[in-house]
Amino acid sequence: MFLAHRRKEDGAEQSIADHLRGVSYWAGRHASKLGLREAGELIGLLHDLGKYSNAFQCYLKSAEGLLDPDADGYTDFVSVKGKIDHSTTGAQYIWKRLSSGRAGMGVRHRSEAFSGSFFLTTMSVRSDTLG
């Protein structure tokens, strides 16, 4: 399983897929108040896409004690905390798709992708860890 979170109280694990679907639902629900349900759902689906990377999985599983310190992939989680990028992957995906005009979202020219809601959607995904 690709791990997104592990609850400290009882050790319950949440897969990345379940996490992204849940955030997508709630983000879409909140964004619908502004008439932006689909944008909210997309932001929710993509905000933690980078957690699928091997580097992040090794970091998280090491930090949670799920990897033996002698195992391949074990990471010194204290020294890399906050240094493994997981939040820009989704933003990069949106940016590339929209800026190339291949998104199928009515983008006719490259310049359209860099304006308005496309820019805000990309930056919203990126802002996941900016605080």
Secondary structure, DSSP 8 states (H G I E B T S, - for coil): --EEEE-TTT--EEEHHHHHHHHHHHHHHHHGGGT-HHHHHHHHHHTTGGGGSHHHHHHHHHHTT-S-TTSTT---HHHHTTTS--SHHHHHHHHHHHHTT-SSSS--SHHHHTSHHHHHHHHHHHGGGT-
